Amino acid sequence: MTPLTSDDLSNVYGDSYDLGMRAPEADRLRAIGYCDQIATILAENIQLPEEVSVIEFGCGTGALLTEISNRWMISNALGIEPARQLVEVALRQVPKAVQIQQGYVDLKTQFSQTYDVCISVNVIEHTQNPIEFLSACRAAIKPDGAIVIICPDGGDPNAELLFRDHVSSFSVLSFSLSASKAGLLVTHTTALGGAQQGFRIYLLRIGTDRIESPSAGSFKSVGEMRNQYLLGWGEVEQNTEAAMGTRPFGIFGIGEYADLLASYCPDLTERAEFFVIDDPQASSHRGRRVISTEEFLSDDEHLALAAVNPRSWNALRQKFKLQTDRLLHPYQFTRLRTKLT
């Protein structure tokens, strides 16, 4: 696989990018969860002014800025997002105090003002130059401002390794090294749990700290864990097809995990007769009909292959209640079964 170019990334986040629009309620709940984490790390570590100015890089549909505006006294806020469709949704739903701007963020970005807090959720792993991205974050805040970054936890291998547009994967050490080179200091970090399991939050302030250059073996254990994770995904298609046999099935979910199945298990995805989600907003996806969970449960003939993050597996099984014998997760049949929670 060849490395992504700037043009490749522009195509990924072009007019057809709609990930935040497929399940609006899930997008809203995800924003609430992230807002909880951001509010906690800020409250425990810094004193914010009574009225806060906020900038978000990669604001998506504006769901997070909307939630922040509902909780904090916002003097003004700016969200920057490259994907046109998401910008259009954000412009319709954010409060009046929030402005939305379409574009990418880099060192050439000019800010009309600096902000108390710069937030970026699941963006830095997509950037081709993380140090420049962090430098842009630094340029966006006041001298005593704070930066909050949430990104996949590279120290705990997960599905982020499978997305082609995830250019970087950060352990705490590699993230701290990048921050240091951007003139920033990681003052707090923690691995997230619950609905945000697999992600890590970082709080950064302007400052420098000498970080010793890592030894050649510093990343060896992480590399070995990542290798085992990728080998597990190499088992998914064949093992899952063998477990299901000829029984007809649909795929539960139309988000990122469904995209991964389509990319890495194309034959398995091709066999699916439909997609299942709780509240369908569209009648079709990838050329197949989309049905509700209620409709699926009324038909006991088909299986459902859960294209969901493993952290959501038990919650999904509880939702299906007595129908769990019809619900399968592709990790069940591979060495990744231990990741199901």
Secondary structure, DSSP 4 states (H G I P E B T S, - for coil): -PPPPHHHHHHHTSTT--GGGS-HHHHHHHHHHHHHHHHHHHHHH----SSEEEEEES-TTSHHHHHHHHHS-EEEEEEEES-HHHHHHHHHHS-TTEEEEES--STT---SS-EEEEEEES-GGG-S-HHHHHHHHHHHEEEEEEEEEEEE-TTS--GGGG-TT------HHHHHHHHHHTTEEEEEEEE--GGGTTEEEEEEEE-----PPPPTTTTHHHHHHHHHHHHHHHHHHHHHHHHHTT--EEEE--SHHHHHHHHH-HHHHHH--EEEESS-SSSEETTEEEEEHHHHHT--S-EEEE-S-GGGHHHHHHHHGGGGGGEE-GGGGSGGGGG--
